[in-house]
């Protein structure tokens, strides 16, 4: 079957083979607006329609894409002639909205977390597979040059078998929107907000090994949370063990007295060396990669690196080539199941 015939067989308008995909945006707060601006400036996509209940967000959006149509609801967005939808709404809406968009035949790019638990994430991936539609999640740190080089180094075998990992994400600030502190709406606290990036970086770098053991402790304002607590954690520590007995030690937090804006690291220790992904001088945006051997360290990557919207741009490139389901979306389930194990939830 030719590419043109394949595109017609899955209901893809012929214009998509030549033109930039037409996208809709659900949610244009800080993150959504950043992704919208990155896509608009790249010319990889046409921003056709936007919805957000906050008029200030809409006004900021108009400054970036004055010709985009403003619609009053997510349902109205689904009624537009689009190739894909970017979802940057509160976490409680992610799974439901993603499934609705996929069922309408749209490719989807969703902010993390894709769902509040593994069951929700699995339902979205299953919907994408049934609809044969592309599904992307903004696990943005994968797309830094430093993380990519760390992964390449580990996968090449240069440092030998990795047996220990240190995963850290301390944010000296915390979310400002109340829903982040509502377990029902957010699905959790700093683990699902920040720890998701650490778990994804570790599994993605190692090739998604099976996790056979998890031990964790979650705290709120320095107090250990009891099982089934209604509070969300602002500090968490966990130890994960892979099937080949490698150990991942994880810490993440909001509002920690860290002495800087953020401490972010993923350090991989192997039999013949180590490789580090680390933020630079407390920055949320600047990252380095270092290869270590004994007391020696060599730089693999240093700032600057314009990575912040790269995940969305790569998704848009994929949409232009094909909106069909990418089996790599199964990785989102693996990450969500590890988060569930940290929270002590049973997989469904």
N, C-alpha and C positions, 0 to 999 in steps of 0.2 A: 504494500500500500504506500502510495506517495505521501510526503509530508502534508501536501494540500488536502488529499483525500482523508488523511487521519484527522486533521484539524476540523474538517467538515463533519466527520463521523462523531466527534465528541461535542459538536455544537459550538465550535469556536468561530466567531465571525471572521470572515476572510481578511478584514482590515488588520487583524492582530498579527498576521504573518509579516506585515511590512511596517506597521505603525507602532508607536509607543502605546502600551496598554492604558486603558482608561480606568482610573482608580477612584474609589470613594473612601472617605475617612470618617470613621466613627470615633469621635473624641479627639480634640485638638488642644488639650492642655499642654503642659511643658514638653512631655515626651512626644505626644502625637504631633505637636506643632514642629518639633525638631525633625521628626521623620518626614513630615510633609515638606518642610523647607529643603531637606536634603534631596528628596525626589524631584521637587520642582526645579531646583537649580541644576540637577543632573541631566535634565531632558530625557531621562529614561522612561518617564511616564507622564501622562496627562492627568492632572488633578481635576476630576470632573465634578464631584459633589462632596459636600462636607455636612456633618451634623454634630452639634454639641449643644447641650442645654444652657451653657454659660455664654452670655452675649459678649463678655470681654474676650473670651477665647475666640469667638467667631470674628470679632473685630480685628484681632491680631492675625487671624488666618487670612482675612481679606487683604491685608497689606502684602501678603506673600503671593496669594493666588486670587487676584481681584476678579477673574472671570469664572471662578468656580461657582457652581450652583449651591446655595445654602438650603438644606431641607430640614424639616421640623422634627424628624424622628428617624430611628433606625429602620423602621418599616418602610418609610419613604425612601431611604437610601437603597434598600433592597429592590425597590421598584425602578431604579435607574438602569440605564444601558451601560453596564460596567464589565470589566474583565476581572477585577479584583477589589477586595476591600481590606483596608488597614484598620485594625481594631486597637484603640488605645483608651478604652473606657475602664471604670473600676473593675477589679478582679472578679467580683461576683457575676459580672455580665459576660465574661470572656467565652466560657464554654457554650452557653446558650446562643450568643450572637454568632460565634464561629460556625456552629452547626447550622444555624439558619442561613448564613451566607453560603456555606458549602452546598446545602440542599438546593439553593437557587442557581447553582452552577458557577459561583464565583471562586477564584483563588482567594486564599486568606493569609494575611500576615498579622499575627496577634502579639501584643505585648505579653511578657511573662507576668504571672504564671498563666499558662494556657488554661488551667483549671485549678480549683481550690484543693483538689486531691487527685489521686491517680485514677479513680473511677471517672471523674469528669474529663481528665485528659484522654483517657482511653476512648471515651464516647466521641470526642472530637476527632481523634485519629481514625476511628472506625467510620465516622461520617465522611471524612475526606477520602478514605479508600472506596466507600460505596459510590460516592459521587465522582470518583476519579478526578479529584481536583487537588492542586498544589496547596500545601499547608506549610507556612513558615512561622517561627516563633522568634521574637527578638532577644535571643541569647547573645547579646552584643559582644561580650568579651572574647568569644571565639574569633571575632573578626579583627582583633588587634594584630598587628604584625608580630608583637612579642609573643602572644599566645600561639600563633601559628608556627613560629620558629621553635618554641618549646616542644610543641607536639611533634614536629618533624624530627627533632633531636631524639625524643623518646622513641618514636616509631622506628628510627634508623638503627636502634640498638647501640648507639654510641656510648650511652652511660650504663649499658648492661640491663639486667632485669631490675625493674623498679620495685622496691620492697617497702618504701615508706613515702608518704606524702603529707605535707603541711598545707592546709587550706585555710585562709584567713580573709575575713571581710569585716572590719570594724568601721562603722560610720559614726563620726562624732556628732552627727545630727540624727534626726528621726523624721518620719513622714509627718506632714502637716495636716493631711486630710483625715477627719475622724474615722472614716471607714477602715483605714488601715489597722485600727485598734479594736475592730469588731470582728471576732473570730468567725462569725457566720458569714460576713461579707468578704473578708480577706483570706480566710483559710488558714491563717497563722500569722506570725509576726516576722521577726528578722530572718528566720530560716527560709520561709517561702519568698521573702522579698530579696534577700541578699544571698543566702545560702544556696539558692537555686543556681546562681552563677558558678559557685564553687563546685557543686556536685557535677554540673554540666561540664566544666573545664576538666575536671579529673577524669570522668568517664569518657569524654570525647578524646582526650589525650591518650588514654590507655586502650581505647578500642572497645569500650563498653563491656568491661568484665562483669561477671555475676558478683553481687554483694551477698555474702552468706551470713554476716553478723553485723548488728548495729547496737551500739550502746550510746545513749544520749542523756543530757540533762538540760532542761530549759528553765530559764529564770525570768522573773518580772520584777524590776527594781531591786535586784539582789536577792529575791526570795525564790526558792525552788518551787516550781509549779507542780501541783499534784496532777495525777492522771485525770483526764476529763475536765480540767480547769477551763472556765470560760474566758480567762485572760489570755492575751497573746504574749509571747516571749519577746524580751528586748535583748537577751543574751542567750546564746546556746553553744554547747560544746557537744561533739559527737565523735565516736570512733567507729569506723567502718572497716570491715575485713573482706577482701576479695576471695574468690575461689582458690587462687594460688597463694593465699596467705599474705598478700601485701596489705599494709595498714594505712588508712586515710584518717588523719586527725583534722577535724574541722572546728573552727570557731567563727562565730559571726555575732554582730551586735548593732543596736541603735544606741546613740547617745552615750557611747563609752568615752571615758576620759583618756583619750589616746594621744593627746599632745599635738595633734594635727587633724586635718579634715578627715582623713581616711587611712587605714592600713589594709592593703589588698595584696594578697600573695597566693601563689600556687607553686610549691616547691616539690620537686620530684627527685628522690634520692635513689640512685641505682648502685649496682655492684662496682661499677668502674667510674663513677662520677655522679654529678648532680646537675640539674638545670632548673633555673628559677624564673618565674614570672612575677614581677613585683611593681607596685606603683612607685613613682618617683617623687620624693619630697612631699609625701602626704597628698598627692593630687588624685582626684577622681578620674582624670583623663590621660595622664602621662604614664607610660609603662615601659619597663626595660625587660630584657631577657639576658640571663647570664649563664654561661657554662662553667661549672666549677670542678676542679680536680685537686684534692688535697687543700693546700693553702692558696692555690692559684684560681683566678677567675678571669674569664674572657667575655667581653660584651658580644652579644648576638644581635641586639636591637636596642635602640635608644629613641626618645622622642626627637622631633615631632612625628606624629602619625595621625592622619585625619580619619579615624576609624569610627566615629560616633554614629554615623548613619549608614555604615557600610552593610550591615545585615539587611536593611530595607532595600538598598540598592541592588544587592545580589539577588534578593527575592524578585525584584522587578525585572531583572535580566532573565531570570528563569521564566517568569510569566510571559515575557515576550517570545521566548522560544517554545514554550509549551505549558499549558495549565494543568497537565495531567499529574496524577498523584505521584509523589516521590517517596519511595519506601523508607528513606532516611527519617521520615516523620515518626517512625516507631521509636526512635531514640528519645522522643519527648516522654513516652510512657516510662521508659527505664529511669529517667531522671525523676519523674513524679513518684515512682515507687520507692526510690531511695528517700525522698522527702517524707513520704508516708511512714517509712520505717523510723526516721528520726522523730517523728511525732507520735510513734507508737500506734499507728493506724493499721488496720488489716487491709490487705489488697483485695479488691473485688474483681 
